[in-house]
């Protein structure tokens, strides 16, 4: 557990962005909650829902509601006396002015896109005043006690083509896993922005025993991972960060981003590097 210094007893964390951004903010949220203070997170509802049992300790605020509120809508009580840890790029001072509506003067500006050399979460802890310990790397911050999967789960997209390993790489990895007798079927999922990857996967992977999964929500996706995945393989993406945080053994392949900054945190995480010129 992290050692802390001068941490506020009433904290609000403002976190927009993608799923991976949110999951990498979970260590901050969980650490603040474990310090027995009041903690709220302003984010998307679907992200909040993956916090599982930590929702009992962390209050939800809809990010858009916070940014657009004129006051008098219930936010006053949640924000009164809070220190806001903000990953919002407030170049025009809008957020600062908005928070002053609620009497908030204590705003800690967090770096949302650090350039290194430290890991994103280590940087976050330093900015928040939480002492970093190496054990944080190997903690599954949303660890699920009832992991029961026995199948391979592959998520070959990331929402960004430059971050994706080739479809052929994933198909080869599935073939190896099946050949080793570790299972009879592999689950495959895609994100909303992975249409081209999905099209190629359906075309080239037709001969393999694949089960395509299209969850209706992140909460459902998280539960399916818990129920089915014994091993997760994916790019540097939100689903890979989620799987690792749940405690599922995870192989994550980095093509264009730096794992020293962006690798998932979890008990069993293997980082693979792939040259972006490979196709």
C-alpha positions, -999 to 999 in steps of 0.1 A, spaced: 0 0 0 12 35 -8 24 58 19 8 93 16 16 129 25 -8 158 27 -36 141 10 -70 159 11 -98 141 30 -123 152 3 -112 146 -33 -128 148 -67 -110 133 -97 -120 147 -131 -112 121 -157 -124 121 -193 -107 104 -223 -108 68 -233 -112 36 -213 -74 31 -210 -70 66 -196 -97 59 -170 -82 25 -160 -48 40 -156 -65 65 -132 -80 37 -111 -49 33 -89 -53 70 -78 -90 65 -71 -85 33 -52 -56 47 -32 -76 78 -22 -106 56 -13 -84 33 9 -73 63 28 -109 65 42 -115 100 28 -144 112 7 -137 104 -30 -158 112 -61 -149 107 -98 -163 129 -126 -163 107 -156 -186 87 -179 -211 64 -163 -199 34 -182 -164 39 -169 -176 43 -133 -196 10 -136 -164 -11 -141 -152 0 -106 -172 -29 -92 -172 -30 -53 -152 2 -52 -185 20 -62 -194 17 -25 -165 40 -16 -163 63 -47 -192 86 -56 -201 92 -92 -204 126 -109 -213 128 -146 -184 147 -162 -206 166 -186 -228 176 -157 -199 190 -138 -186 209 -168 -220 224 -177 -237 228 -144 -251 262 -134 -253 252 -97 -284 242 -77 -285 207 -91 -271 186 -62 -235 190 -71 -229 216 -45 -230 190 -17 -206 166 -36 -181 194 -43 -182 215 -12 -147 217 4 -132 193 -22 -98 193 -38 -101 186 -75 -75 165 -93 -81 174 -129 -68 156 -160 -87 182 -181 -66 204 -204 -79 238 -192 -60 260 -216 -87 287 -216 -94 287 -179 -130 274 -184 -128 246 -158 -112 269 -131 -141 294 -136 -166 266 -135 -153 252 -103 -153 286 -87 -191 285 -90 -189 258 -63 -164 277 -42 -135 254 -52 -101 270 -51 -80 238 -46 -73 224 -81 -44 200 -87 -35 199 -124 -26 164 -135 -6 155 -166 -28 135 -190 -1 128 -215 33 125 -198 63 121 -220 82 99 -196 105 85 -185 83 74 -156 52 54 -160 19 73 -162 6 60 -128 39 68 -111 37 103 -124 1 106 -113 10 95 -78 37 121 -75 14 148 -87 -12 138 -62 13 136 -33 12 98 -29 45 80 -25 51 55 -52 62 19 -44 72 -7 -70 45 -31 -58 20 -8 -75 31 -22 -109 21 -57 -100 -12 -50 -83 -44 -57 -101 -63 -27 -90 -98 -40 -98 -88 -76 -88 -117 -100 -90 -118 -129 -66 -140 -150 -88 -120 -154 -120 -131 -186 -135 -123 -184 -173 -105 -211 -192 -104 -196 -226 -82 -173 -247 -96 -138 -252 -82 -117 -281 -89 -80 -287 -71 -71 -319 -81 -35 -321 -73 -4 -302 -93 24 -319 -61 36 -335 -45 18 -365 -10 29 -356 -12 10 -323 -25 -23 -338 -4 -53 -344 -13 -71 -377 -43 -93 -378 -20 -121 -389 0 -118 -357 -31 -123 -336 -43 -153 -357 -9 -169 -354 -10 -164 -316 -45 -181 -315 -33 -210 -336 -3 -216 -312 -26 -215 -282 -50 -240 -297 -22 -262 -309 -9 -264 -273 -42 -279 -262 -50 -250 -238 -85 -247 -251 -110 -254 -279 -122 -219 -286 -110 -183 -286 -131 -153 -278 -126 -123 -300 -139 -87 -293 -137 -54 -311 -143 -18 -302 -166 7 -320 -137 21 -340 -123 -13 -351 -145 -19 -382 -116 -25 -406 -98 -48 -381 -130 -68 -376 -136 -71 -413 -101 -85 -419 -104 -108 -389 -137 -123 -401 -121 -128 -436 -88 -143 -425 -99 -162 -394 -128 -182 -408 -111 -216 -403 -104 -211 -366 -129 -219 -338 -136 -183 -328 -164 -169 -308 -171 -133 -316 -184 -112 -286 -202 -79 -289 -211 -68 -253 -237 -41 -249 -219 -23 -222 -185 -21 -205 -200 -36 -174 -211 -66 -194 -177 -68 -211 -159 -68 -178 -181 -96 -165 -175 -117 -196 -138 -113 -191 -141 -126 -156 -163 -155 -167 -144 -166 -198 -108 -153 -200 -78 -173 -187 -55 -153 -209 -61 -119 -226 -40 -108 -256 -44 -74 -271 -27 -41 -282 -21 -11 -260 -58 -5 -255 -85 1 -229 -96 -36 -229 -60 -47 -222 -58 -23 -193 -91 -35 -180 -82 -72 -182 -49 -67 -164 -66 -46 -137 -91 -75 -131 -62 -99 -125 -65 -118 -158 -31 -128 -172 -25 -103 -200 -2 -102 -230 -1 -67 -244 17 -58 -277 31 -23 -281 36 -11 -317 39 27 -316 35 37 -279 60 34 -251 53 6 -226 76 23 -201 49 50 -198 17 31 -208 20 -6 -199 -10 -20 -180 -7 -26 -143 -15 -61 -130 -3 -92 -113 5 -111 -145 14 -87 -174 37 -96 -203 48 -67 -225 56 -76 -261 72 -51 -286 64 -52 -322 81 -31 -349 55 -8 -365 70 -16 -399 59 -53 -397 27 -60 -417 
